[in-house]
Every structure is written in C-alpha cells, then in structure tokens.
Amino acid sequence: VYVAYPKRPIMTIRPLAYDDFALKAGLESLKKAIAEDESPAILLCDCNFSPASESYDAIDALLADAWKAKGFGLGFTVPISNNDIPFPVVRSDYIWHSSEFAAEKIKISTQLGSSDHYPLRAELGWIVSE
C-alpha cells in the first residue's frame, strides 16, 4: 500500500500563473516505484489534481481508479473553505489499485473525520487467477 500527498501546484491570480513542476516530479518518482514493484499495489492519494489533468492520465495508465469503476457522481472530496459554498466542489482524493484487485464499492463519507477533505471508503476484491 502506498500513501501519497504530492506537492500542490502553485497557482496565482495576479499575475495569472500555474506551476505543477513539483507535483509532476513527485508523481514521476511514485510511478517509477510502483512500476518497479512486482507486488500488487494500492495507492491512497490526496493527489492534488483533477480527473481532467495530464497527471491523472499518467497514474490512470498505471493503476485503476476505484471511483471511476464503482463511484456514483463526480466524486468531489474537497469542500471549498468558503461558507457560501457548503458542499464539496473538487475531486482531489483517490484510491487506485493494480489489476490484481477489482473495486466492488466506493463511497465518500461526509460524516467521518475532521479533515479538510472527506474520506473515501472502498471495498476491493482480490482477483484470483487460475
């Protein structure tokens, strides 16, 4: 099991800028470690990227996204820290797994914990090959 929290991209409004170099560098070393590991893998990640990003595609090519397989809805796990928007609007947290597993259930639990993100709970089944 890998647990990861890669660096957040640097975003500024004035001047408008976006720099995800540190995020991508961290993901590259993580991807390399997982690819070289011959054991089945589960990755629990506050990944700091959206499902529409190149970084998502890079991890998705290596591991399966449990939410994509069995989740319902957009999977938002991060509420905006603004009281005007009291519901989650960003998906940043993921449970990924190698092909030895299959996602059976996954849900966001808005009632657990005191984090600034909502936790995910997944049930993964072991795929037995004959």
N, C-alpha and C positions, 0 to 999 in steps of 0.2 A: 504494500500500500504506500503510495506516495501522497504527501500532503504539500501543497504548494500555494504560495502567495507571491506571484511575481510583482515587480515594481509597477506602480501605476504610471500610465503615460502622463507626460507633463502637458497640461492644456492651459492656455491663457486666452483671454478675450481681447485684451489690448496690449500689445498687438496680437492679432489672431495667429495662434501657433499651436501645433500639435507635434509632440516628440515621443515616439514609442520605442526608441532605440533600446533603452534599458529593459523594457518589457520583452521585446523580441530576443534580446541576448539571453535573458533568463529562461525564456521558453526553449531556446535552442539547446541549452545545456540540459534542461529537463527532458526534452525529446530524445536527445542522444542517450541519456542514462536509461530511459525506458526502452528504447530500441535495442540497446546492447544487453539488456536484462532478459534472460531466457525464461524467466518465471512469468506466470500470469500477473497482470498488473491492474490495479485500481488507482485512479488519480482523483483525489479530492482537492478542489481548487477554487479559491477566490481568484479567478484568472484575470480580472481587470480588463476584459474585452467583451464585446457583444457577439452574438452568433452571426452577425453580418460582416465580421472582420477577417482579414487575412490570417491573423493569429488563430482564430477559431478554426479556420480551414486547415491550418498546419497541424493542430492537435487532432482534429476530426479525421485526418488521413491516417493517423497512427492508432487512435483509440475510438471507441464508440461512446457517444453522448447518451447517457441514460434518459435524460429528459426528452431528447429527440425521439427516442424509441418508445417511451411509455408515458411521457408527460402530457398534461392537458393544458392548453393555453400557451401563453408566451413565456411562462417560467420566471417572471420577474421576482428577484430575491432582494433587491436593494430599494428601500423606500427613500424618497428624497427627504433630506433633513429640513424640510420647509413645512410648517404646519398647514399651509394652504393646500398641500398635496399629501394627504394622509395614507396613501397607498403606494405600493412599490411600482417603479417605472423603469427599472433597469434589470437586466439579467447579467450577473457577473459571476455567479457561483455555479459550479458544475460537479457532477460525478461522472467520470469517464471510466471505461473498463476495456480490457483486452477481449479478444474473440473467444476466450475460454469461458466467458460469462455472458449471460443474457439478462437484460433488465426486465424484471417482472412487474414492479410497481415503483413509482416515484411520486413524491408529493412535497410541497412546500408547507412547512409548519409555521404558521404565523403566531402560534401560541407558545412556542418554546424559546427559551434563552433570553438574554438581554443584550445581544449583539446589535450592531447597526445593520446587519443583514438577517434575513430569515433563513433558518436552516433547511436543508434538504434531507429527506429520508428516502432511501432507495432499498429495494429488495432485489438482490442479484442472484440468479440461479447459476449453478455450475453446469456447464455443458459437458456431458460425458461422451467421449468419442469411443466407438467400438473398434 
